[in-house]
């Protein structure tokens, strides 16, 4: 059984590059706003061990709420979160990701504070990876490949049954 794991990279976004980051992340979507798994920046569909991945901009808007109830605010910088669930160890996936999607990752992480475009990308990602406090696994032990193969089988059987519905309905149940 292939174990599943996850990663979550967190990095503060440079204030002067926030709008550029938003543009880059928006370019990874289809015109209808849905994520494009084949986008040229980070072609997520090309990674056969990747269950899901997301980029999210975290912008805490609660400081004033805390002050209103007498709690000193703890400023949280506007932060880029990049997380995903994968088959196998997270470090091996990050290594593959840095090799195969390095230019796109460098463009995105270039919007973060302290990112040096000449730095070792994998090392930077390792240093910004945070261990989760909890993790959810939808189908324990089922790999991305298995899930895709089962989906293809389901579609093939459903397509066959739809195409032959009239013929099959006319057959007697005991017919082999």
Secondary structure, DSSP 8 states (H G I E B T S, - for coil): ---EEEEEEEEEB-GGGHHHHHHHHHTTB-TTSSB-TT-SSS-GGG-TTEEEEEEEEE----HHHHHHTT--------EEEEEEEEES-HHHHHHHHHHHSHHHHHHHHTTBTT--TTS-HHHHHHHHB---S----SSTT--HHHHHHHHHHHHHHHHHHHHTHHHHHTS-TT--
